[in-house]
Amino acid sequence: MLMTPGPTAVPEPVRDAMSRELIHPDVDPRFREIYDRLTDRLARVYGVDTDASGGDARDVVALGGEGILGLEAAVASLVEPGTEVLCLSNGLYGEGFADFVESYGGTPTLVAADHDEPLPVDALDEALAGDEADFDIATMVHCETPTGALNDVTAALDRIEAADAEVLTVVDAVSSLGGVSVPTDRIDVCLGASQKCFSAPPGLATAAVSEHAWAAMEERDPHSLYANFLPFRDVSDGFPYTHLTTEVVALDAALGLLLDEGLDAVRERHEAAAARCRERGAELGLEPVPDPERSSPTVTAFEVPGRAEALQERLREEHDVILATGLGEDAGDVLRVGHMGHNARVERVDETMDALAAVL
């Protein structure tokens, strides 16, 4: 039983859709119909209006590549030498934005907190008001998957707007979108991925992109075709490269299941699964990395100092339950339960925690 925070278990209807005869994405008109339906469904999950006026519209795209492609493509599409980027961070993926910015010649300013601390929103005021503060872009992460923290990006967006700074915002919502409400209508580039709360296989990076972000991209000279959103803005005359047909079909089917259930019901299911996971963890004497008020409904990271890899191995070998350890310096000290997407069900959490109790 795959209970990791992505890739998640893929439900049977999605697997059935993947098993159908291959559709040629470049010459078969049926593929365009599927892709258009996919982006319409994505817009509903993102909660954006693709036809709004006054610069409030968001186009939704799906690139062929794992979720990290979306993070790099956002930077590659917007950053060039001289671009000033404020990177707000309290984890590995927040810090990773700064690395991407450097690799594309931009200048990152990292406003960071420790991995077990809240997003340093208060530090934004000083950073935005500094004498040399002239940021073009601000990046942040909604759910820091390695620690299971759900960050208050709304508060960060409030500070940026209050500073009256003309700053494009890029938000990694890869591990929250589809399981948690995301303020996409206030974000210029909001990133998602197929293998998390959507419960489709890894292979597609998704984004909702504002008119302001598109305009900025058109002024750049991107160094990459593949890590680049702009070629996907208008695909009426064809895709920039052969699309990942099976992954598109799978994500379309997965989003159909999600929307049939209803977004409110899906979010309530994630909340219930998360609460059950932490309740069972407390009974076992396990503490989540951030306090429960800041833990994401999609993933719980338990502190197990020095035991994560041994517990992971025994769970796999003795109970056929697969969990994830931490990442980076926390690899051996954190065990992560992914209750996202198809796995956000109390009964699946109970089976997982029963196995963990036996191993402990």
N, C-alpha and C positions, 0 to 999 in steps of 0.2 A: 504494500500500500504506500503510494508515493505521497508523503505529507510534507514536502519541502515548500519553501516560499518561492516557487517557480524554478524550473517548469513544474506545473501542476498536473494532476491526473486529468486525462482527456476523456470526457463522457462518451458513451457508445454512439449516440447519434452523430457526433463529430467524427468519430473514427469511421463510421459508415459513409459519411460524405466524402472522406478522403479516399475511400476504396473504389469510388466510381471511376469510370473511364476518363483518362486525361483529356482536358480541353486545351487546345493550342491557344495560348494567350495573345498571339500576334495576328492570327488569321481567322479565328472562330469568333463570330460576333457574340456568342453566348458568354464568353469570358467578360466582355465589357459590361454586359447586363449584370453579371455577378459582382464585378468590382464596383459598379455604381450602387448596387444594393448594399454592398458592404460599407461603402462610405456613408450612405444614408443612415445605416444602423449605427455606425460609429458616431455620427453627429448626434444621434439621440442619446447615446451613452455618455458622450462628452457633455451633452446639454447645451449645444451651441446652435445658433441660427446661421445657416449657410447663405441665406438671402437677405440678411439684415442690411439696412442702409446706415449711412452716417459713420462708416468705418468700423461698425460693430460686428460685421460678418466674420465668420471663421470658416476657412476651407479645411476639410479633413482629408488626410492622405495616408496611404499605407505603403511603406517602402519594403522592398525585399531584403530582409536582414534582421538579425536578432536585436533585442531592445537597445543594446549599447550603440547600435548604428544610429538610432534616433538622437542620442546625446551628442555623438560626434557630428552628425549631420547638422544639428542645430548650431553648433559652434562653427563648423566649416562654412555654413551658409551665411553667417552673420559677422564673422570675425575676420579681420585682415590686419596687417601690421599697423599699429597705432590705435587699434580699437581698445578702449578702456572697459574692463569687465569687472563688476563687483560680484564675487562668489561668496554667497552666504552658506555656511556649512556647519554641520555637527556630526559628520560621518564620512565614510569612504567615498560615497558617490558625490557628495557635495565638494569634497576636495578634488575628486576626479575632474570636475568641470574646469578647475584652474589648470590642471595638466593639459586638457584639450585646448584651452585658450592659448597657453604658451606654445603648444605644438603648431598652432596656426598663426603665430606671430603676434597675437594680441598681448595686452598687458593685464594680467589678473591682479585684483586686490582681494585677498582672502580674509573675510571676516568670519572667524571660526570659534567654535566652542568645543569642549571635550565631547567625545562620542556618547557619553551618558548624560549630557546636559541638554537643555532645550536649545532650539535654534536661537542664536544671539540677536534677536530682533531689536533690542534696545540699542545695540551698537550701530544699527543702521543710521540712526539720526546723526551721529557724529561723522560716520563715513560719508554720508550724503551732503553734509554741511561743510566738509573740509575745504580749505582754501584751494586745493588742487583737485577737488572732486568734480569730475566731468565725465561721468560714466555713460557709456552708450547702452550697456546691457547689464542686467542683473540675473544671476542664476541661483537656483535653490532646489531642494529635494523635498517632496511632500512626505513620502515614506522612505526612511533610511532602512532598507531591508536588513542589513547586517545586525542592527540593534533592535529592530522592530519599532522604532520611534515614528510616530505620526507628527509631523511638524506643523506648526501654526503658520502656514504660508499666507493665510488671510491677513494676519497681523503684519507680516512683512510687506505685503502688497499695499496695505493701508499706509505704512510709513513711506513707501516709495511715492505713492500718489500725493501724500501730504507734503512731501518735499518739493512738489511741483517739478520733479525732474523728468525730462523726456527720456526715460529709460525703458528699453524693451525688456520684457521679463520672459525668462525661459525656466520652466518648471518640469522636473522629472517626476511624473506621476505614474511611473511604470508599475509600481507595486501597490498602488491605491486605486487607480482608475478601474471602475467596474465593481468595486467593493465598498468604496467610500465616496462621499460627495466631494467633488473637486471644483473650485471656483474658476472654471475654465473661461468664463466670459470676461475675466479680468486679467487673463494671461495671454501673452502674445504668441508663445510657442509652448503648448502643453503636450508632453510626451507620454506615450503609452507603449505597450507591447503585447503580443499575442499570448505569451506563455504564462502570464500571471493570473489576474482575476478573471480573464476571459476564458481560461481553461481550453485554449487551443495549443497546438504544438509551437515550440519556438521557431521563429522564421520571419515574423513581420514586426516592423517598428511603425507605430502610428503617431500622428501628430494632428493637433488642431492649430492652425496658423492664422494669425490676424492679418488684416489688410496692412497695418503698419509694419509688421514683420516682413510681409511679401515685398513691400516697397523698399525696405532696407536691403533685402536679399538682391533685388534687381540692381542696386547700386554697387554691389560687390563683384569681384572677379574670382569666383570659387576655384580652388585648386583641385577639386574632385568632381567627377560626374556621379559617382556612386553615393558618396557621403554628401548629398546635396538635395535639399527639398525642392528647389526651384523647378527642375524638369518635371516634377509631378504636379505643378500648379494647374497646368492645362494638358490633359492627356487625350483630348478629343481626336487628335491625329495619330495617336499611338503612344505607347509607353517608351521611356528612354532606354530600356533594356528589357529582355525577356523576364516577365514577372514570375513569381513563385506560385504557379497555378494551384497546386494542392494546398498550400498554406492559405491562399486567399479563400478557397472553397471551405477550408476548415474553420477559419475565423468567421466567415459569413454564417456558417451553421451554428457556431458557438454563440455569436451575438444574437442569433434568432432565439436560441434557448433562453438567454439572459433577458431579452426584451419580452418574451412570452411570459416569463415569471413576473416581471415588473421590477423596475429599479428600486422602488421602496422596499419591496419584499426581499430582494437580493441583499440590500444593505442591512436590513434587520437580521437576516440569516447570518451575515458576517459578524454582527454585534453579538448574537447569541453564541456562536461558535467560539469567538474570542473570550467571552465571559466564562464559558464552560472550561476552556483550556486553562485560564488563569486560576479559576476556582480549584480545578484538579491539581494544578501545579502547587498552589498554596498548601493543599492537603499533604503533598509530598515534601514540603519544606523548600520548594524552589521559588526563587525570586526572579521576576522579569527584569531585564536590564534597565529600561527606563521605568518610572513608576507607572502603575496601571492607567492613570489619567492621560499619560502621553504615549501609551502603547497603541499600535495600530490594530484595527479590527481584522487585518489581513495576515498578521504574523506575530508570534510571540517568541522572544528570545530569552531563554532561561540562563541564569548564571550557574555554571557547573565547573568551577575552577579546576583545570588540568584533566578533566574527565570527558570532554566532549567527544573526542574521537573514539575512545573506548566504548562509550555509551552508544554512539552511532553504529559502530560495528556489531555490537551485541543485539541491538534492535533489529538490524538487518538480518543477521544470521539466525537469531532465535525466534523472531516474531514476524519477519518479512515486512517490517515497517521501516521506511526510509525517511530519516530526518536530515537536516542540514546542520553543520557546525557553523561557528562564526567565520568571519573573514579577516584577513590581515593579522594584526597583533592579537586579536581576540579569537583566533581560529580554535585554539584548544580549550577555551574557557566558556564558550557559549554554545548552547544547543537550541536550534530554531525549529519551531513547529509552524508549518504553513497551513493556516486555515483560510484559504482564499479560493475564490472561484468554486469549482465543483466540490472542493474539499471543505468548504465552509458549512459543515453540517455537524450538529451536536453528536450524532451517532459515530461519525468518523473520528471526531476528536476523542470521544470516550474510548474507542478501540485503541487509538494511539496512546492515550494516557494510561490505559490498562497495561499496555506493553511496557511503557516507561516505568510504571510502578513495579512491575515484575523484575525488570532489569536492575532498578535501583535497590 
